[in-house]
Amino acid sequence: MRIISWRREAGIWFAVVTLVHFYLVWDGWARWDVRELLGYQYVAELDAYLRFEPGFGLANLMGLMALLFALILAATSFDRAVSFLGPSSWKWLHSFTYVIFYVVALHSLYFAFMHYTPAPHRVLMGLPTEYPENILRFVYLGMLLSVFMAQVAAFVKTVHQRRSTVR
């Protein structure tokens, strides 16, 4: 029960770290270009943007969605927000932590298992196709599965308890 008192602070820090992560990707990788963030790259020979990394764009949109939700939840992680919204509305809003978790899980799994693999366009353009293996990718997968299994176990326990009290 001691760690429960740190829920709000942990959520606020998650939002801050996520915002820093977004800034680093936006500034360093996408270079302040929405099209680059969405997986398009400028090809000078064609004078056009071409879609090179469709999964990259989708994964980044998932990350942006998680960031938006995290910022909303961080902004309402104060007693004054609970008073303003009312406990049930505040609780409903903060149930979106589950959405954030699964969207971030998909975002992370994409980058851990799919993005850094050889792609035909990289081979054709003579770009590097060898990336160092992400040593944490199975840790990500294990954490996702452990949380998912804990949620399933909690659901089963709740259903069992409620069914036994109804009888």
C-alpha positions as CSV (number, residue, x, y, z in Angstrom):
1,M,0.0,0.0,0.0
2,R,3.0,2.3,0.4
3,I,3.5,2.7,-3.3
4,I,-0.2,3.6,-3.9
5,S,0.6,7.1,-2.5
6,W,3.0,7.6,-5.3
7,R,0.5,7.0,-8.2
8,R,0.0,10.6,-9.1
9,E,3.7,11.5,-8.9
10,A,4.6,8.5,-11.0
11,G,2.0,9.5,-13.6
12,I,3.2,13.1,-13.7
13,W,6.8,11.9,-14.2
14,F,5.6,9.5,-16.9
15,A,4.1,12.5,-18.7
16,V,7.3,14.5,-18.3
17,V,9.6,11.7,-19.5
18,T,7.2,11.1,-22.5
19,L,7.3,14.7,-23.4
20,V,11.1,14.7,-23.3
21,H,11.1,11.6,-25.5
22,F,8.8,13.2,-28.0
23,Y,11.0,16.3,-28.1
24,L,14.1,14.2,-28.7
25,V,12.4,12.3,-31.6
26,W,10.8,15.5,-33.0
27,D,14.1,17.4,-32.9
28,G,16.6,14.7,-33.7
29,W,14.9,12.2,-35.9
30,A,12.0,13.9,-37.6
31,R,13.9,17.2,-37.7
32,W,10.7,19.3,-37.1
33,D,8.9,17.9,-40.1
34,V,5.5,16.2,-39.6
35,R,6.0,14.2,-42.8
36,E,9.3,12.7,-41.4
37,L,7.5,11.9,-38.2
38,L,4.9,10.0,-40.1
39,G,7.4,7.9,-42.0
40,Y,7.8,9.9,-45.2
41,Q,11.2,11.0,-46.6
42,Y,12.1,13.6,-49.1
43,V,13.7,12.2,-52.3
44,A,15.5,15.0,-54.1
45,E,15.6,13.2,-57.4
46,L,11.8,13.1,-57.5
47,D,11.3,16.4,-55.6
48,A,8.7,14.6,-53.5
49,Y,8.1,13.0,-50.2
50,L,7.7,9.2,-50.4
51,R,6.4,6.9,-47.7
52,F,9.4,4.8,-46.6
53,E,8.4,3.7,-43.1
54,P,4.6,3.2,-42.8
55,G,5.0,1.3,-39.5
56,F,7.2,4.2,-38.2
57,G,4.4,6.7,-38.8
58,L,1.8,4.5,-37.2
59,A,4.0,3.8,-34.2
60,N,4.7,7.5,-33.8
61,L,0.9,8.3,-34.0
62,M,0.4,5.8,-31.2
63,G,3.1,7.5,-29.2
64,L,1.5,10.9,-29.8
65,M,-1.9,9.6,-28.7
66,A,-0.3,8.2,-25.5
67,L,1.5,11.6,-24.9
68,L,-1.8,13.5,-25.3
69,F,-3.6,11.2,-22.9
70,A,-0.7,11.3,-20.4
71,L,-0.6,15.1,-20.5
72,I,-4.4,15.3,-19.9
73,L,-4.1,12.9,-17.0
74,A,-1.1,14.7,-15.5
75,A,-3.0,18.0,-15.7
76,T,-5.8,16.4,-13.7
77,S,-3.7,14.6,-11.2
78,F,-4.4,17.1,-8.4
79,D,-7.0,17.3,-5.6
80,R,-8.4,20.5,-7.2
81,A,-9.1,18.6,-10.4
82,V,-10.9,15.8,-8.5
83,S,-13.1,18.4,-6.8
84,F,-13.8,20.2,-10.1
85,L,-14.6,17.1,-12.1
86,G,-16.2,15.0,-9.4
87,P,-14.8,11.7,-8.2
88,S,-16.6,9.5,-10.7
89,S,-15.7,11.7,-13.7
90,W,-12.1,11.9,-12.5
91,K,-12.0,8.2,-12.1
92,W,-13.4,7.5,-15.5
93,L,-10.9,9.9,-17.1
94,H,-8.0,8.3,-15.3
95,S,-9.2,4.8,-16.4
96,F,-7.5,5.8,-19.7
97,T,-4.2,4.7,-18.1
98,Y,-5.1,1.3,-19.4
99,V,-5.3,2.7,-22.9
100,I,-2.0,4.5,-22.5
101,F,-0.4,1.3,-21.3
102,Y,-1.4,-0.8,-24.3
103,V,-0.7,1.9,-26.8
104,V,2.8,2.4,-25.4
105,A,3.2,-1.3,-25.3
106,L,2.5,-1.6,-29.0
107,H,4.6,1.5,-29.7
108,S,7.6,-0.1,-27.9
109,L,7.1,-3.5,-29.4
110,Y,7.2,-2.1,-32.9
111,F,10.5,-0.4,-32.3
112,A,11.9,-3.3,-30.4
113,F,11.0,-6.0,-32.9
114,M,10.1,-4.5,-36.3
115,H,11.5,-1.1,-37.1
116,Y,15.2,-2.0,-37.0
117,T,15.1,-4.8,-39.5
118,P,16.3,-4.7,-43.1
119,A,13.8,-3.0,-45.4
120,P,13.8,-3.2,-49.2
121,H,14.0,0.5,-49.7
122,R,17.1,0.7,-47.4
123,V,18.8,-2.1,-49.5
124,L,17.9,-0.4,-52.8
125,M,19.2,3.0,-51.6
126,G,22.4,1.5,-50.2
127,L,21.6,2.6,-46.7
128,P,22.7,0.6,-43.7
129,T,20.5,-2.4,-42.9
130,E,22.4,-3.8,-39.9
131,Y,21.4,-2.5,-36.6
132,P,22.5,-3.5,-33.1
133,E,20.1,-5.9,-31.5
134,N,17.9,-4.3,-28.8
135,I,18.9,-6.3,-25.7
136,L,15.9,-5.1,-23.8
137,R,13.2,-6.2,-26.3
138,F,12.4,-9.5,-24.5
139,V,12.3,-7.5,-21.2
140,Y,9.6,-5.3,-22.8
141,L,7.7,-8.3,-24.0
142,G,8.0,-9.9,-20.5
143,M,6.8,-6.8,-18.8
144,L,3.8,-6.5,-21.1
145,L,2.8,-10.1,-20.7
146,S,3.2,-9.9,-16.9
147,V,1.0,-6.9,-16.6
148,F,-1.5,-8.5,-19.0
149,M,-1.6,-11.7,-17.0
150,A,-2.0,-9.7,-13.7
151,Q,-5.0,-7.9,-15.3
152,V,-6.5,-11.2,-16.4
153,A,-6.0,-12.7,-13.0
154,A,-7.6,-9.6,-11.3
155,F,-10.5,-9.8,-13.7
156,V,-11.1,-13.5,-13.0
157,K,-10.8,-12.9,-9.2
158,T,-13.3,-10.1,-9.4
159,V,-15.8,-12.1,-11.4
160,H,-15.4,-15.0,-9.0
161,Q,-15.9,-12.8,-5.9
162,R,-18.9,-11.1,-7.3
163,R,-20.5,-14.4,-8.4
164,S,-20.0,-15.9,-5.0
165,T,-21.6,-12.9,-3.2
166,V,-24.7,-13.0,-5.5
167,R,-25.5,-16.6,-4.7
